Amino acid sequence: MSRNLLRLPLVLCLLVLIGLAPVLAQEAAAPLLTLNQMLTAALQPADLAGLLDSPEAWWPRFPEFNTPAICGPMRPGERYYVAQNYAKVSDPARERLEVTVDLYDTPKQAHRAFVDLSSENALGSAVKGGAKIGNERRYFIRRGPLNETVVRYRVGVVIGRISFFTPGAPASLETVTKAGEIVTGRVSQLLAGTLNSPTLPEDFAKLMPPNAATAEIGNVAGAAVVPSQAWALTDTLRAPEKVYDLLKTGGAPEMYFQRYEAKGLPGNVVDAVLWKFSDADAAKRWVRQYINQVRVHRPFYDPGDTGVYRAFAFFPESQIYELQFAKGRLAADVSGLAPFAAQTDPRVQPLVRRLSELWYNALPLS
């Protein structure tokens, strides 16, 4: 009996592949999509009102734009993927929601990855039926110190995952299904070319680092306007509500965000964040707080030509090289890090300084 049971998943996979072959052949290959367009298909903050109790307590994290240069070797046919995650502000380490949208070259490659990843999820989890969403879907509940209710989906050349993590009772299958319906519906529109992707604000290109910076720093992986709640969740003060209140009352409830692939340093990135405060004093107060915070304990580096209000430090516990500066009512943060590695390459440090200098000198004095 045990030999048959061990072989059963392989037999089922073969049957699925044979049965799906004609369907997969009819599905279209991947269109030209940017990571920004793919991010539009993920759950947005406004979607949470129909999914969660107290949706205002769930804050977005920074979007993740992941390319082979950032996260290393990918599965066959995998181009890149985005992730938009959320955390409950009262317990951000444990109560969280994760959403991924992952693009492949062909439906066959996407199906193969879907089967492999679903098989990994099935280990130690209860498999649920769930509603039919997309071309393929699998539901799981994995129990432990943190319970995870998850749906994996495939729509044409796109696969993805939606996971709810909770320390108490697992999220309901109904909740996960609703989230899956939203995301797979948008992915279908995205592949059909009918999903309206929000454009970046008119002043985004004017205020973010100049395009010429890519020659020295690396290619832009993605860009977005992000609620400042995302910063508050990661700030080293570990007081997200206090930090967000400082930003909001200062006139900066949102921020401009751009991620670069660190040139010549696989696995490393350089992130640029900009806040538009209500006045110059508010911008200086924000950066002065950073200066005071790092002055006592952090290794300092030369901040270069980045004005008067600035500081450049290294945070060993998070492996982040970070430079902040203020110019007029604008405040900026440039960080070098390795999202998927235990250590950040020290050679990212001069890239952080150089991008900061290019940016500071290109910014208007407003």
Sequence and secondary structure as in RCSB ss.txt:
>XXXX:A:sequence
MSRNLLRLPLVLCLLVLIGLAPVLAQEAAAPLLTLNQMLTAALQPADLAGLLDSPEAWWPRFPEFNTPAICGPMR
PGERYYVAQNYAKVSDPARERLEVTVDLYDTPKQAHRAFVDLSSENALGSAVKGGAKIGNERRYFIRRGPLNETV
VRYRVGVVIGRISFFTPGAPASLETVTKAGEIVTGRVSQLLAGTLNSPTLPEDFAKLMPPNAATAEIGNVAGAAV
VPSQAWALTDTLRAPEKVYDLLKTGGAPEMYFQRYEAKGLPGNVVDAVLWKFSDADAAKRWVRQYINQVRVHRPF
YDPGDTGVYRAFAFFPESQIYELQFAKGRLAADVSGLAPFAAQTDPRVQPLVRRLSELWYNALPLS
>XXXX:A:secstr
 HHHHHHHHHHHHHHHHHHHHHHHHHS       HHHHHHTS  GGGGGGTSSSGGGEEE   EEE HHHH    
TTEEEEEEEEEEETTSTTTSEEEEEEEEESSHHHHHHHHHHHHHHHHTTSEEE     SSEEEEEEE SSSEEEE
EEEEETTEEEEEEEEESSS   HHHHHHHHHHHHHHHHHHHHT        TTHHHHS  GGGHHHH  EEEEEE
EETHHHHHH TT  HHHHHHHHHHTT SEEEEEEEE TT TT EEEEEEEE SSHHHHHHHHHHHHHHHHTTS B
    SS SSEEEEEETTTTEEEEEEEETTEEEEEEEE TTSSS  GGGHHHHHHHHHHHHHHS   
